[in-house]
Amino acid sequence: MSWNEWIRQSHRWLSIVFTLTVLANFVARAISTGEPPPWITYAPLPPLFLQLFSGLYMFALPYTGKGRTKTRA
């Protein structure tokens, strides 16, 4: 598996983890009488930051050297 494929696959899995942590956050807020623990509140942030970096990497891929094979006329 190449580096780009690994980044894409990890980005997909991170999106699943992020979605599950956000859902857990909503469930915790719905069933708790007070404020949920901070670790539940801030649990979505680590996968979100990792997705930010992998998403920026994938965004920049077409603009880097390997993706530019066309020559200008």
N, CA, C and O atoms as a GROMACS GRO file, in nm:
protein
  292
    1MET      N    1   0.085  -0.117   0.000
    1MET     CA    2   0.000   0.000   0.000
    1MET      C    3   0.090   0.124   0.000
    1MET      O    4   0.181   0.135   0.082
    2SER      N    5   0.064   0.215  -0.091
    2SER     CA    6   0.148   0.335  -0.101
    2SER      C    7   0.109   0.435   0.008
    2SER      O    8   0.008   0.421   0.076
    3TRP      N    9   0.194   0.535   0.021
    3TRP     CA   10   0.175   0.637   0.123
    3TRP      C   11   0.041   0.711   0.103
    3TRP      O   12  -0.030   0.735   0.201
    4ASN      N   13   0.007   0.746  -0.020
    4ASN     CA   14  -0.118   0.818  -0.047
    4ASN      C   15  -0.240   0.732  -0.014
    4ASN      O   16  -0.338   0.782   0.041
    5GLU      N   17  -0.234   0.604  -0.048
    5GLU     CA   18  -0.346   0.515  -0.016
    5GLU      C   19  -0.362   0.501   0.134
    5GLU      O   20  -0.474   0.495   0.185
    6TRP      N   21  -0.250   0.495   0.205
    6TRP     CA   22  -0.256   0.483   0.351
    6TRP      C   23  -0.319   0.607   0.413
    6TRP      O   24  -0.399   0.596   0.506
    7ILE      N   25  -0.283   0.725   0.363
    7ILE     CA   26  -0.342   0.851   0.413
    7ILE      C   27  -0.492   0.854   0.386
    7ILE      O   28  -0.570   0.890   0.474
    8ARG      N   29  -0.532   0.816   0.266
    8ARG     CA   30  -0.675   0.816   0.233
    8ARG      C   31  -0.754   0.718   0.320
    8ARG      O   32  -0.862   0.751   0.369
    9GLN      N   33  -0.699   0.599   0.339
    9GLN     CA   34  -0.768   0.499   0.420
    9GLN      C   35  -0.778   0.545   0.566
    9GLN      O   36  -0.883   0.529   0.629
   10SER      N   37  -0.671   0.601   0.619
   10SER     CA   38  -0.676   0.649   0.758
   10SER      C   39  -0.773   0.767   0.770
   10SER      O   40  -0.839   0.781   0.873
   11HIS      N   41  -0.782   0.851   0.668
   11HIS     CA   42  -0.877   0.962   0.670
   11HIS      C   43  -1.021   0.909   0.676
   11HIS      O   44  -1.105   0.964   0.747
   12ARG      N   45  -1.048   0.803   0.601
   12ARG     CA   46  -1.183   0.743   0.605
   12ARG      C   47  -1.214   0.686   0.743
   12ARG      O   48  -1.323   0.708   0.796
   13TRP      N   49  -1.119   0.614   0.801
   13TRP     CA   50  -1.142   0.556   0.932
   13TRP      C   51  -1.153   0.664   1.040
   13TRP      O   52  -1.231   0.650   1.134
   14LEU      N   53  -1.076   0.769   1.027
   14LEU     CA   54  -1.086   0.879   1.122
   14LEU      C   55  -1.223   0.946   1.115
   14LEU      O   56  -1.276   0.992   1.216
   15SER      N   57  -1.281   0.952   0.996
   15SER     CA   58  -1.415   1.011   0.985
   15SER      C   59  -1.518   0.925   1.057
   15SER      O   60  -1.613   0.978   1.115
   16ILE      N   61  -1.502   0.794   1.053
   16ILE     CA   62  -1.593   0.705   1.127
   16ILE      C   63  -1.576   0.725   1.276
   16ILE      O   64  -1.675   0.735   1.350
   17VAL      N   65  -1.452   0.731   1.322
   17VAL     CA   66  -1.425   0.752   1.465
   17VAL      C   67  -1.479   0.887   1.510
   17VAL      O   68  -1.539   0.897   1.618
   18PHE      N   69  -1.460   0.990   1.430
   18PHE     CA   70  -1.511   1.123   1.463
   18PHE      C   71  -1.663   1.122   1.474
   18PHE      O   72  -1.719   1.177   1.569
   19THR      N   73  -1.730   1.059   1.379
   19THR     CA   74  -1.876   1.052   1.381
   19THR      C   75  -1.926   0.979   1.506
   19THR      O   76  -2.022   1.023   1.569
   20LEU      N   77  -1.862   0.869   1.541
   20LEU     CA   78  -1.903   0.795   1.660
   20LEU      C   79  -1.881   0.875   1.788
   20LEU      O   80  -1.964   0.868   1.879
   21THR      N   81  -1.773   0.950   1.796
   21THR     CA   82  -1.750   1.029   1.917
   21THR      C   83  -1.849   1.145   1.927
   21THR      O   84  -1.889   1.183   2.038
   22VAL      N   85  -1.887   1.202   1.815
   22VAL     CA   86  -1.988   1.308   1.818
   22VAL      C   87  -2.123   1.251   1.860
   22VAL      O   88  -2.194   1.312   1.940
   23LEU      N   89  -2.158   1.134   1.807
   23LEU     CA   90  -2.283   1.069   1.849
   23LEU      C   91  -2.281   1.035   1.998
   23LEU      O   92  -2.381   1.054   2.068
   24ALA      N   93  -2.168   0.986   2.047
   24ALA     CA   94  -2.156   0.956   2.190
   24ALA      C   95  -2.170   1.082   2.273
   24ALA      O   96  -2.226   1.078   2.382
   25ASN      N   97  -2.120   1.192   2.222
   25ASN     CA   98  -2.133   1.320   2.292
   25ASN      C   99  -2.280   1.360   2.303
   25ASN      O  100  -2.324   1.402   2.410
   26PHE      N  101  -2.354   1.348   2.194
   26PHE     CA  102  -2.497   1.382   2.197
   26PHE      C  103  -2.575   1.290   2.291
   26PHE      O  104  -2.662   1.335   2.365
   27VAL      N  105  -2.543   1.162   2.287
   27VAL     CA  106  -2.612   1.067   2.375
   27VAL      C  107  -2.580   1.098   2.521
   27VAL      O  108  -2.669   1.096   2.606
   28ALA      N  109  -2.455   1.128   2.551
   28ALA     CA  110  -2.416   1.159   2.689
   28ALA      C  111  -2.486   1.285   2.737
   28ALA      O  112  -2.528   1.292   2.852
   29ARG      N  113  -2.501   1.383   2.650
   29ARG     CA  114  -2.570   1.505   2.690
   29ARG      C  115  -2.721   1.480   2.708
   29ARG      O  116  -2.784   1.545   2.791
   30ALA      N  117  -2.776   1.389   2.630
   30ALA     CA  118  -2.920   1.362   2.640
   30ALA      C  119  -2.956   1.285   2.767
   30ALA      O  120  -3.060   1.310   2.827
   31ILE      N  121  -2.870   1.191   2.807
   31ILE     CA  122  -2.907   1.108   2.922
   31ILE      C  123  -2.853   1.159   3.055
   31ILE      O  124  -2.898   1.114   3.160
   32SER      N  125  -2.759   1.252   3.052
   32SER     CA  126  -2.705   1.301   3.179
   32SER      C  127  -2.790   1.416   3.231
   32SER      O  128  -2.851   1.491   3.154
   33THR      N  129  -2.793   1.428   3.363
   33THR     CA  130  -2.871   1.536   3.424
   33THR      C  131  -2.793   1.666   3.426
   33THR      O  132  -2.852   1.774   3.420
   34GLY      N  133  -2.663   1.656   3.434
   34GLY     CA  134  -2.580   1.777   3.434
   34GLY      C  135  -2.489   1.778   3.314
   34GLY      O  136  -2.520   1.723   3.209
   35GLU      N  137  -2.377   1.843   3.332
   35GLU     CA  138  -2.277   1.850   3.225
   35GLU      C  139  -2.200   1.717   3.220
   35GLU      O  140  -2.156   1.667   3.324
   36PRO      N  141  -2.183   1.660   3.099
   36PRO     CA  142  -2.107   1.534   3.089
   36PRO      C  143  -1.959   1.558   3.120
   36PRO      O  144  -1.913   1.673   3.119
   37PRO      N  145  -1.884   1.452   3.148
   37PRO     CA  146  -1.741   1.468   3.179
   37PRO      C  147  -1.666   1.532   3.062
   37PRO      O  148  -1.705   1.515   2.946
   38PRO      N  149  -1.560   1.604   3.093
   38PRO     CA  150  -1.485   1.671   2.986
   38PRO      C  151  -1.426   1.575   2.883
   38PRO      O  152  -1.414   1.612   2.766
   39TRP      N  153  -1.390   1.455   2.923
   39TRP     CA  154  -1.330   1.363   2.825
   39TRP      C  155  -1.431   1.323   2.719
   39TRP      O  156  -1.392   1.294   2.606
   40ILE      N  157  -1.561   1.322   2.751
   40ILE     CA  158  -1.663   1.294   2.649
   40ILE      C  159  -1.683   1.418   2.561
   40ILE      O  160  -1.699   1.407   2.440
   41THR      N  161  -1.682   1.534   2.624
   41THR     CA  162  -1.703   1.658   2.550
   41THR      C  163  -1.593   1.681   2.448
   41THR      O  164  -1.619   1.722   2.335
   42TYR      N  165  -1.467   1.655   2.488
   42TYR     CA  166  -1.354   1.684   2.401
   42TYR      C  167  -1.305   1.563   2.322
   42TYR      O  168  -1.204   1.572   2.253
   43ALA      N  169  -1.372   1.451   2.331
   43ALA     CA  170  -1.331   1.329   2.260
   43ALA      C  171  -1.330   1.345   2.107
   43ALA      O  172  -1.244   1.285   2.042
   44PRO      N  173  -1.420   1.423   2.046
   44PRO     CA  174  -1.414   1.437   1.900
   44PRO      C  175  -1.295   1.517   1.847
   44PRO      O  176  -1.266   1.512   1.728
   45LEU      N  177  -1.227   1.590   1.933
   45LEU     CA  178  -1.122   1.679   1.884
   45LEU      C  179  -0.998   1.608   1.829
   45LEU      O  180  -0.949   1.649   1.724
   46PRO      N  181  -0.943   1.505   1.894
   46PRO     CA  182  -0.823   1.441   1.835
   46PRO      C  183  -0.845   1.383   1.695
   46PRO      O  184  -0.763   1.408   1.607
   47PRO      N  185  -0.955   1.306   1.671
   47PRO     CA  186  -0.974   1.261   1.533
   47PRO      C  187  -1.000   1.376   1.435
   47PRO      O  188  -0.964   1.367   1.318
   48LEU      N  189  -1.062   1.482   1.483
   48LEU     CA  190  -1.088   1.596   1.396
   48LEU      C  191  -0.957   1.663   1.354
   48LEU      O  192  -0.942   1.700   1.237
   49PHE      N  193  -0.864   1.680   1.447
   49PHE     CA  194  -0.735   1.741   1.412
   49PHE      C  195  -0.656   1.652   1.318
   49PHE      O  196  -0.591   1.701   1.226
   50LEU      N  197  -0.660   1.520   1.341
   50LEU     CA  198  -0.591   1.430   1.250
   50LEU      C  199  -0.653   1.434   1.111
   50LEU      O  200  -0.582   1.426   1.010
   51GLN      N  201  -0.785   1.448   1.106
   51GLN     CA  202  -0.852   1.461   0.976
   51GLN      C  203  -0.814   1.592   0.908
   51GLN      O  204  -0.804   1.598   0.785
   52LEU      N  205  -0.795   1.696   0.986
   52LEU     CA  206  -0.753   1.824   0.929
   52LEU      C  207  -0.621   1.809   0.856
   52LEU      O  208  -0.607   1.854   0.742
   53PHE      N  209  -0.524   1.745   0.920
   53PHE     CA  210  -0.393   1.731   0.858
   53PHE      C  211  -0.396   1.637   0.738
   53PHE      O  212  -0.334   1.666   0.635
   54SER      N  213  -0.467   1.525   0.749
   54SER     CA  214  -0.474   1.434   0.635
   54SER      C  215  -0.554   1.496   0.521
   54SER      O  216  -0.522   1.474   0.404
   55GLY      N  217  -0.658   1.572   0.553
   55GLY     CA  218  -0.736   1.638   0.450
   55GLY      C  219  -0.657   1.746   0.378
   55GLY      O  220  -0.668   1.761   0.256
   56LEU      N  221  -0.577   1.823   0.453
   56LEU     CA  222  -0.493   1.924   0.389
   56LEU      C  223  -0.387   1.859   0.301
   56LEU      O  224  -0.354   1.912   0.195
   57TYR      N  225  -0.334   1.745   0.345
   57TYR     CA  226  -0.237   1.673   0.262
   57TYR      C  227  -0.301   1.628   0.131
   57TYR      O  228  -0.242   1.646   0.024
   58MET      N  229  -0.421   1.570   0.139
   58MET     CA  230  -0.488   1.523   0.017
   58MET      C  231  -0.531   1.640  -0.071
   58MET      O  232  -0.533   1.629  -0.194
   59PHE      N  233  -0.564   1.753  -0.008
   59PHE     CA  234  -0.600   1.872  -0.086
   59PHE      C  235  -0.480   1.923  -0.165
   59PHE      O  236  -0.496   1.970  -0.278
   60ALA      N  237  -0.362   1.916  -0.107
   60ALA     CA  238  -0.243   1.970  -0.172
   60ALA      C  239  -0.182   1.875  -0.275
   60ALA      O  240  -0.101   1.917  -0.357
   61LEU      N  241  -0.221   1.747  -0.274
   61LEU     CA  242  -0.162   1.650  -0.366
   61LEU      C  243  -0.170   1.689  -0.513
   61LEU      O  244  -0.069   1.679  -0.582
   62PRO      N  245  -0.284   1.734  -0.564
   62PRO     CA  246  -0.289   1.767  -0.707
   62PRO      C  247  -0.200   1.885  -0.746
   62PRO      O  248  -0.164   1.899  -0.863
   63TYR      N  249  -0.165   1.968  -0.650
   63TYR     CA  250  -0.086   2.088  -0.679
   63TYR      C  251   0.064   2.065  -0.663
   63TYR      O  252   0.143   2.156  -0.689
   64THR      N  253   0.103   1.946  -0.620
   64THR     CA  254   0.246   1.918  -0.603
   64THR      C  255   0.304   1.862  -0.732
   64THR      O  256   0.232   1.844  -0.829
   65GLY      N  257   0.432   1.835  -0.733
   65GLY     CA  258   0.505   1.797  -0.854
   65GLY      C  259   0.456   1.672  -0.923
   65GLY      O  260   0.446   1.671  -1.046
   66LYS      N  261   0.426   1.565  -0.850
   66LYS     CA  262   0.388   1.440  -0.915
   66LYS      C  263   0.254   1.448  -0.986
   66LYS      O  264   0.232   1.378  -1.084
   67GLY      N  265   0.166   1.531  -0.938
   67GLY     CA  266   0.034   1.541  -0.998
   67GLY      C  267   0.030   1.628  -1.122
   67GLY      O  268  -0.072   1.631  -1.190
   68ARG      N  269   0.137   1.699  -1.152
   68ARG     CA  270   0.138   1.792  -1.264
   68ARG      C  271   0.217   1.734  -1.379
   68ARG      O  272   0.337   1.761  -1.394
   69THR      N  273   0.152   1.654  -1.461
   69THR     CA  274   0.218   1.594  -1.575
   69THR      C  275   0.186   1.667  -1.705
   69THR      O  276   0.254   1.646  -1.805
   70LYS      N  277   0.085   1.751  -1.703
   70LYS     CA  278   0.049   1.824  -1.824
   70LYS      C  279   0.147   1.939  -1.846
   70LYS      O  280   0.193   2.003  -1.752
   71THR      N  281   0.177   1.963  -1.972
   71THR     CA  282   0.262   2.076  -2.006
   71THR      C  283   0.178   2.185  -2.070
   71THR      O  284   0.076   2.158  -2.133
   72ARG      N  285   0.221   2.306  -2.052
   72ARG     CA  286   0.146   2.418  -2.109
   72ARG      C  287   0.179   2.433  -2.256
   72ARG      O  288   0.294   2.414  -2.298
   73ALA      N  289   0.078   2.468  -2.334
   73ALA     CA  290   0.099   2.487  -2.478
   73ALA      C  291   0.143   2.628  -2.510
   73ALA      O  292   0.165   2.661  -2.626
   0.00000   0.00000   0.00000
